[in-house]
Amino acid sequence: MPYTISDTPTGRVRLHWEEQGSGEPVVLVMGHLFSSDMWYPVLPALAEHYRVIYFDNRGTGASDATDTATVADLAADVRAVMDAAGVDSAHLYGVSMGGGIVLQLAHDSPSRVRSMVLGCTAMRSPEHPLPPPPGFLARQLKYRIPPRLLKPLLRKRLYGPLASPEAIERDLDVLCRMRFSARGVYAQDLAIAAYDMTPDKVADLTAPALVLHGTADEAVPYAAGVRLTETLPNARLITYEGAGHNYPVDVGERANADVLKFLADQTQQMKDIEPGR
């Protein structure tokens, strides 16, 4: 079980990371609250073709937690994992908060990012304001009650009408077994509330980007994905009709096929511009 250390202004954390497959590196960055266990719908397909590196965000899984954090700290955590894996640059695939972390990394360290896959991701903009951190009572409900008791709420929040009942139940089973720290994920809430990847910053990110978004997403509105695509200078949007926030569960292998095609296109374009070809 590999670990690495990330030193940031909000604390020194030990991060758990793993890898599967071989080839060009692809780094997976999970969203708020979830550990890297939740990459199970994606990991096998990508690892057939790429060296896939994935890790537990601080506050989840086997990684340490801090009392506070910023998205810049979370992006620094990604760099620490890449350094530990000996990867100077990689394709980055982030979902939800993880997509925001990828945008931050592309802003702070553009040379580390070959391309971006941004699932159910938003910028900070007046059209799509970010929620404030939950108060005390909301934190107790969100982080202290076992997830299995919140299944009815999670079914409504995470999945769209396209998802099969069997796929939802499997996903909820994985979710209910994963580990997280209440104080650590509250620190993630603080990071999200202060997230400042605004349209002017996003417009400067030139890495090729694929935006994936479901029309039935109740956590991050589909319109936010459209706006993100319009703002990024080199982005394409794929829409999943009837898919919710957890679109990899809703659409199954369709999303994996879309990501693999995008990554293959980036590899081919790099070969085309290499000297002597």
Secondary structure, 3 states (H helix, E strand, C coil): CCEEEEEECCEEEEEEEEEECCCCEEEEECCCCCCHHHHCCCHHHHHCCCEEEEECCCCECCCCCCCCCCHHHHHHHHHHHHHHCCCCCEEEEEECHHHHHHHHHHHHCHHHEEEEEEECCCCCECCECCCCCCCHHHHHHHHHCCHHHHHHHHHHHHCCCCCCHHHHHHHHHHHHHCCECHHHHHHHHHHHHCCCCCHHHHCCCCCCEEEEEECCCCCCCHHHHHHHHHHCCCEEEEEECCCCCCHHHHHCHHHHHHHHHHHHHHHHHHHHHCCCC
